[in-house]
């Protein structure tokens, strides 16, 4: 199996080392793992692409490239340049430092990389490690992902739904904020919604008198509705959420047609 991996925390992020180990085991001794990751951190860029300016790509080691762009740019570079003559069989994005559950899904560059892989017609999975008091101070805060990531990816490859729709299914995985030996298992969960966690801005005045704004977020450990992603993560389970890039509110179409057409 040929696997292309990326992330949004950058080419030197510790979570990428975890993902490389997961991918190597999935690929097997006869497989290949190729890394194309952002040269600098790209957290919060969602599915953006560098449409108006070029992306510099540099090979920094065998099978390992850094791109001055977003995770989606990295996937485009990996598929259409680095692996242009040998298309990948699987795309893995992560392992993100922090959760990409609930509303974070919409902002996540990690999810954006997997989304681009799905749009390119390749099986794609985003993986993130929820951080919290139960694991943030461990020697390896990614140990839940490291210990259970291979089994999780294999379960998805073997038993999940993979379609060939125009907007293909891809998967968002969040490992719980607990030590590896406390992970209870897998649960399929919808995206939740954390109340009172909206993003905002905090202004600061620089020494030169100019105003700069820092983006602020809300608390990450507020539970979402029972059975949704954050709720199952906080209960010690790895969440599996099927996603599509199609943002149409299909449940409203018939009603809207009856009112407007």
C-alpha positions in Angstrom: 0.0 0.0 0.0 1.2 3.5 -0.8 0.2 6.1 1.8 0.5 9.9 1.6 0.4 11.7 4.9 0.2 15.4 5.9 -0.9 17.5 8.9 -1.6 21.1 9.8 0.9 21.4 12.8 3.9 21.5 10.4 6.6 19.2 9.2 8.4 19.1 12.6 5.3 18.4 14.8 5.5 15.5 17.2 2.1 14.2 16.1 3.4 13.7 12.6 6.0 11.3 14.0 3.2 9.4 15.5 1.3 9.3 12.2 4.4 8.2 10.3 4.7 5.2 12.6 1.0 4.4 12.2 1.3 4.7 8.4 4.4 2.5 8.2 2.7 -0.3 10.0 -0.4 0.0 7.8 1.7 0.1 4.6 3.7 -3.0 5.6 7.2 -4.0 4.6 6.4 -3.8 0.9 4.5 -0.5 1.1 5.5 3.1 0.9 4.9 6.1 3.1 5.3 9.6 1.7 5.1 12.8 3.7 4.1 16.1 2.3 3.5 18.5 5.2 3.4 22.3 5.7 6.8 23.9 6.3 5.1 26.0 9.0 2.1 25.5 11.2 -1.2 25.9 9.4 -3.7 25.3 12.2 -7.2 26.7 11.5 -6.8 27.1 7.8 -9.6 24.6 7.0 -9.7 23.6 3.4 -8.0 26.7 1.9 -5.6 26.4 -1.0 -2.9 28.8 -2.3 -4.9 29.7 -5.4 -3.4 33.2 -6.0 0.3 32.5 -5.3 2.7 29.5 -5.8 3.6 27.0 -3.2 7.3 26.2 -2.7 8.0 22.5 -2.4 11.3 21.2 -0.9 12.5 17.6 -0.5 14.1 17.5 3.0 14.7 13.7 3.2 13.8 10.6 1.1 10.0 10.4 0.8 9.7 13.6 2.9 8.7 17.0 1.6 7.9 20.4 3.1 5.5 22.7 1.3 4.9 26.4 2.0 1.2 26.0 2.0 -1.9 24.5 3.6 -2.6 20.8 4.2 -4.9 20.8 1.1 -2.0 22.3 -0.9 0.2 19.5 0.5 -2.3 16.9 -0.7 -2.4 18.5 -4.2 1.4 18.6 -4.3 1.6 15.0 -3.1 -0.9 13.6 -5.6 0.0 15.7 -8.7 3.7 16.2 -8.3 5.5 14.0 -5.7 3.4 10.9 -6.6 2.2 12.0 -10.0 3.2 8.6 -11.6 2.1 6.4 -8.7 -1.1 7.6 -7.1 -1.5 6.9 -3.4 -3.9 4.3 -2.1 -4.7 6.1 1.2 -4.3 9.6 2.7 -3.9 10.1 6.4 -3.9 13.6 7.9 -2.6 14.3 11.5 -2.1 13.3 14.2 -3.3 16.8 15.2 -2.3 18.3 18.6 -5.7 18.8 20.1 -9.2 17.7 19.1 -10.9 18.4 15.8 -14.4 17.5 17.0 -17.7 19.5 17.1 -17.3 23.0 15.5 -13.6 22.6 15.3 -14.2 20.4 12.2 -15.1 23.4 10.2 -11.8 25.2 10.9 -9.4 22.3 10.9 -6.6 22.1 8.5 -6.2 18.5 9.4 -9.7 17.8 8.2 -9.1 20.0 5.2 -6.3 17.8 4.1 -8.4 14.7 4.3 -11.3 16.5 2.6 -9.0 17.3 -0.4 -7.9 13.7 -0.6 -11.6 12.6 -0.7 -12.3 15.2 -3.5 -9.4 13.7 -5.4 -11.1 10.3 -5.2 -8.7 8.7 -2.6 -9.7 7.1 0.7 -8.9 9.6 3.4 -8.8 9.8 7.1 -8.2 12.8 9.5 -6.7 11.8 12.9 -6.5 14.1 16.0 -5.5 13.6 19.6 -7.8 15.3 22.1 -5.7 16.9 24.9 -6.9 17.3 28.5 -5.8 16.8 32.1 -5.7 13.0 31.6 -3.0 13.0 29.0 -1.5 16.5 28.5 1.3 15.9 31.0 2.2 12.4 29.9 5.7 11.8 28.6 3.9 11.2 25.3 0.6 13.0 25.2 -0.1 11.2 21.8 0.1 7.7 23.4 -3.6 7.0 22.9 -3.2 7.6 19.2 0.1 5.8 19.0 -1.3 2.7 20.8 -4.7 2.4 19.0 -4.2 4.3 15.7 -3.2 1.3 13.7 -6.2 -0.8 14.8 -8.5 2.2 14.2 -7.2 2.8 10.7 -7.4 -0.9 9.9 -11.0 -1.1 11.2 -11.9 1.7 8.9 -10.2 0.2 5.9 -11.7 -3.2 6.4 -15.2 -2.4 7.6 -16.1 1.2 7.0 -18.2 2.5 4.0 -16.1 3.8 1.1 -18.1 5.0 -1.9 -17.4 6.6 -5.2 -20.0 9.5 -4.9 -19.1 12.9 -6.3 -18.5 14.1 -2.8 -16.9 11.0 -1.3 -17.1 9.9 2.2 -14.1 10.5 4.4 -13.5 10.0 8.1 -12.7 12.1 11.1 -11.1 10.3 14.0 -10.5 11.8 17.5 -8.6 9.9 20.1 -9.8 10.5 23.7 -7.8 12.7 26.2 -6.8 9.7 28.3 -3.7 7.4 28.7 -3.5 4.6 26.2 -4.6 1.9 28.7 -7.8 3.8 29.4 -9.1 4.0 25.8 -12.4 2.1 26.0 -12.9 1.5 22.2 -14.5 3.0 19.1 -17.8 4.8 18.8 -19.4 6.1 15.6 -20.6 9.6 16.4 -22.0 12.7 14.7 -20.5 16.1 15.0 -21.5 17.7 18.2 -21.9 21.4 19.2 -20.2 23.0 22.1 -22.2 25.9 23.4 -20.4 29.1 24.4 -17.2 28.1 22.6 -17.5 30.6 19.7 -14.3 32.1 18.3 -13.7 35.7 18.9 -10.9 38.3 18.9 -8.8 39.9 21.6 -7.2 43.3 20.6 -3.6 44.3 21.6 -1.8 47.5 20.9 1.8 47.1 19.7 4.7 49.4 20.8 4.3 51.2 17.5 0.7 52.0 18.3 -0.9 49.6 15.8 -3.7 47.3 16.8 -3.3 43.5 16.4 -6.1 41.0 17.0 -5.5 37.5 18.5 -8.2 34.9 17.7 -9.6 33.4 20.9 -11.6 30.2 21.4 -13.7 28.7 24.1 -13.3 25.8 26.5 -12.7 22.5 24.8 -14.0 20.2 27.5 -17.7 21.2 27.5 -19.6 18.1 26.5 -21.7 18.0 23.4 -25.0 16.1 23.1 -24.9 12.5 24.2 -23.6 10.2 21.5 -21.8 13.0 19.6 -18.1 13.3 19.1 -16.9 15.4 22.1 -19.2 13.5 24.4 -17.8 10.1 23.5 -14.3 11.4 23.6 -14.7 12.7 27.1 -16.1 9.3 28.1 -12.9 7.7 26.9 -13.9 6.5 23.4 -12.3 7.2 20.1 -14.9 8.9 17.9 -15.4 8.0 14.2 -17.4 10.6 12.2 -18.2 10.1 8.6 -18.0 13.3 6.6 -18.7 14.7 3.1 -17.7 18.0 1.6 -21.2 18.5 0.3 -22.6 21.3 2.6 -26.1 21.3 1.2 -28.8 21.2 3.9 -30.6 18.3 2.2 -33.3 18.2 4.9 -34.6 21.6 3.9 -34.7 21.2 0.1 -38.3 20.0 -0.3 -39.7 22.6 2.1 -37.7 25.4 0.4 -38.9 24.3 -3.1 -42.5 24.4 -1.9 -42.0 28.0 -0.6 -39.9 29.5 -3.4 -40.4 27.7 -6.7 
